[in-house]
Every structure is written in structure tokens, then in C-alpha cells.
Amino acid sequence: MPQQVEQRKFQVGRNIVTTPGAVVYRSEAFELIQYEPATAKVHARPLLVVPPQINKFYVLDLAPGRSFAEYATQHGVQLFCISWRNPTAAQRDWNLETYLHACKEAIEVALEVSGADQLHTMAACAGGFTLTTLLGHLAAKGDKRVASVTLLVTVLDTEAPTMLGQFASKTGAAAAIAKSQKDGVLEGRDMARIFSWLRPNDLVWLFVANNWVMGNRPPAFDILYWNSDTTRLPAEFHGDLLRTFFANSLKNPGSLEVLGTKIDMTKVKTPSYVVAGVTDHITPWDACYQSREILKGPMQFVLSSSGHIQSIVNPPGNPKAKYYLNPDLSLPADEWLAKAKVQSGSWWDHWREWFVERGGGEHAAPTELGSARHPPGDPAPGRYVHQR
């Protein structure tokens, strides 16, 4: 495969992933980063970000001016973010419950450090599937510590048509599981290759022409650098993902049991903010729209005029940026879009207004990171992000 990015131009923690913060908790599976407040007052209820396990966490903290972490802290959000460890074959037994337990730990630490009664959550792609499963578990336990959930480019209803789903078969899944069981992990470069071949003109042949035919260096683009900074999936977790995909576990109550509880999403009434991308080729927007059949609480669905990653990295200031809103989620996807109103600008600003309504009021920003129980350690972005 041709290289998609000039990797020598980027250094994690130097010119990419630079929002100030510190690691306030580290376990075998993850580090929890607390970001420094950038305002005199902050919203009482913090925001916890659960990134996908497939890539490093910093898609939400790219270059200054393009970082959601920077934007959130500049608008009074107490921000915490999980940074997953990059597993090796030694962690082959990590499964879905490993990651769910880690998310519960992160919730407990973020609440203890912030002193809040509830927190808000945000997740993307596979992290969104993990977080939503956790909401089902918390609902079964009567745990109401999560005040809202924001899902970015996340497909919850796996029967919804997606390009990956078109190529998925039980026979192919069994072969993939057998290979990862043999190796102990699913290699990140193998997943990256699959995603590239879903858009071969843009992600393969363009670089064949530029690099191999023309003899040019690939571009220095932060999103492509993040995309190339792949991680592995533990064999058991990989198997769990594929099994839940074919069982459509979040749509079929009781078909999935985790941490001693059966998952029934009809019991989850958490308010949600769901973002999709109109040109997304990995998680098509109409498949993300089907989340309205699974999330039973009040939902705000937002359709961004971008693709899979550009829908997330969508800072204010882009004159071409726009998004679509339509409160009537009873409509089929095509009719919803036909009747939606176009809004100029970034959904980040719209999300901030939605968040403020649920932020629990404001108080003075903390003068120090962490707490007596969870003191600050390594500066952000921590250690795990450097693991290859």
C-alpha cells in the first residue's frame, strides 16, 4: 500500500495533540486525561469522551484551531478523555466487558475529580457502540450518573445498510475471528487497508499516482497522520464485535448479556445528540439515523455536510461548513433530509448550546487538575498514545 501521509512532519505532543492536561488515572487498559480549564468558570457536569478502540484517541485533539478538546475547554466544558492502551497478543483475552468495565472506571474517576453528580458522554464509531452498550448496562442497574450521550458517526442498528455490511458474511467473520485468535490480535494496518479499499480512488490510486508515478512525497495532513497511527484489537474483543454485529444485539432486547446484566435498550431514556456525515462511506448517515429506533430518550439528530472524519473535525470558521436539522424523526431518512433546514457553520456551536442546557450550571474552574485521590501524573497526551 502507498503511504498516505508524510509522517515525519508530525510529533505527537509537539505539533499535534497539544491541548494542555494531565493523566489523572491509569489502568492496564486505559489512561484518563483531564484537560486544563481555559475559562474562569466551568459547567458543573463534565464531559467524558470514549474514543474508538480502532485508532488513537486524538481525532478530537488535532492541531490548534482544529481540536474539539481545545474548543470545549475554551467554552467552559470540564473535559475528560480516555486514551486506550494499544494491546498486543499478551492482551488477547480482553473482551467487550474489559472495555465496558474501563468506561465505568473512567466515569467514577471523572465524577470524583469534578465533584459532580452526573456527567455527559461523547463517543465515536466503535467507541459509540461500546458506550451505548454501557448505557444499557447502567439502565439495568438503575444507575443514572450519565446525563446525556453524544454519538459521532456511529451505527447502532447493524441491519442498516453499510458498505462494510455488504461484504460481511458469517463465513468471512468466522475466518477473521480464527485468524485473530491465532495471532492474538487484529492488526490495525489490516483494518486500515480495508477502509482504504472502500474508497480506492481517494485512498489508494491517488497516492499510487502521486508517490509511485510522480515521485512526490505524500501530503502532510493531520487527519491522514491520525488515520495511519493505527492500533490493534484484542482477539476476544474482535470476536465480540463481530458476534454482536450479526446478532444486532442493541436492537434485540436480551440477546446480549454483559457484566451480569442483559441489555435492553428500551430501558435507556438518556438524552442523545447524534451526528452523521452526508458523504460518510464507512458509517452512512441513513444507517446512523436508524439509531432513533434504538435510543429511546429525546434525540437531536444532526447531519453534517462532510465525510466520516471531517464530520468530527469540523471547527467553526469554515465558510463552506453546514449541517441539516429536522426535529421530526418519525420520517424515513430520505424524507427527513428533503424537509430538513440547512444551517450554516459547524455543528460544534449547535452542540455547545445543547450541552449548556444540560450542563448543571456553572461554578469556578478548578485551579489544579486531579484530586487528592487521583493526583495529576504525566502531562497530556500521556504514555499510551505513544505505543506502537
GIVENHU-V75825 format. One record per helix or strand. SS is the DSSP state (alpha for helix, beta for strand). FROM is the first residue (numbers start at 0). LEN is the number of residues. If there is no record, write none. Layout:
ss->SS from->FROM len->LEN
ss->SS from->FROM len->LEN
This chain:
ss->alpha from->6 len->3
ss->beta from->11 len->1
ss->beta from->15 len->1
ss->beta from->20 len->6
ss->beta from->29 len->6
ss->beta from->40 len->3
ss->beta from->46 len->4
ss->beta from->54 len->1
ss->alpha from->56 len->4
ss->alpha from->67 len->7
ss->beta from->78 len->6
ss->alpha from->88 len->3
ss->alpha from->95 len->19
ss->beta from->118 len->6
ss->alpha from->125 len->16
ss->beta from->145 len->7
ss->alpha from->162 len->5
ss->alpha from->169 len->14
ss->beta from->184 len->2
ss->alpha from->187 len->11
ss->alpha from->199 len->14
ss->alpha from->221 len->7
ss->beta from->229 len->1
ss->beta from->232 len->2
ss->alpha from->234 len->13
ss->beta from->256 len->2
ss->beta from->260 len->2
ss->alpha from->264 len->3
ss->beta from->270 len->7
ss->alpha from->284 len->9
ss->beta from->298 len->6
ss->beta from->321 len->4
ss->alpha from->332 len->7
ss->beta from->340 len->4
ss->alpha from->346 len->10
ss->beta from->361 len->3
ss->beta from->369 len->1
ss->beta from->374 len->1
ss->beta from->378 len->1
ss->alpha from->383 len->3
